[in-house]
């Protein structure tokens, strides 16, 4: 299906190389490849991991590159190999997250672990993302959004669920622990404010930990039972007095803070690192893990099918991302504010719903 009748070019923000910053430019419009879905972007969330592109911290990045892996868009055109009466149809609102598809033939794909495909492309890293007026995405990367999701939340509120949301949602739903168990969420930022909501809606008794007393009211409004200010309280001692946390979700990108909460785990506790902390190495007293049989694991964003489950749960449980909207021309301001930790809690680029 061609793109005739559409603009011959569209606006985008690109990175031309390592340490070269962001540049506003225009991209020529082309027909989608046989397996591609062509989208009119409606919302594109800015993620902390976008800095990997600026700093060349992801293997295989080819420049120039359009970032953005929290995307909501409307289908404009379909590649020739995609059934126009199938799962995706012109005019449908869909999403695209971190996972840029999968090969379907490697061992991990054959085992059903599509998020771990050995050849997995990454949206906004190995293929162009959503910080643009239009976007091309492999159909395997496209997330079906239920109609009630777009009725109950704005496009800007939905976009962060496709990376930040599904990451913490999956980390929690794969935990071996049960409703009523204590879950400690470290950090009340872009990931953490969603983790508190998901943990609460899943039935955990949620303790939220961050810096400063000003976040206590917010944390409790999101579903936390208690709030711990790490600046004035030793988190590990506080939690161990309660028997420890069965599940700990580390969301703030600080290895110092992550290292401080690991000893807060209970016996058989599971500590999950979801943040992209690159400021050093996490430190842990190994006998604590051994003697208490504590599991320390990392967790990254899931595949499109996982994002669909996240959006369905979010819609049913009324979990919403807190966002601040920007226009594409204000992208650099939005990115710099994110990098400085200013937003509460996700900065999202929004676009008019028209071609």
Secondary structure, 3 states (H helix, E strand, C coil): CCCCCCCCEEEEEEECCCCCCEEEEEEECCCCCCCEEEEEEEEEECCHHHHHHHHCCCCCCCCCECCCCCEEEEEEEECCCCCCCCCCCCCCEEEECCECCCCCCCHHHHCCCHHHCCCCCEECCCECCCCECEEEEEHHHEEECCHHHHHHCCHHHHHHHHCHHHHHHHHHHCCCCCCCCEEEEECCCCCHHHHHHHHHHCCCEEEEEECCHHHHHHHHHHCCCEEEECCCCCHHHHHHCCCCEEEEEECCCCHHHHHHHHCCEEEEEEEEECCCCCCCCCCCCHHHHHHHCCEEEECCCCCHHHHHHHHHHHHHHCCCCCEEEECHHHHHHHHHHHHCCCCCCEEEEECCCCC
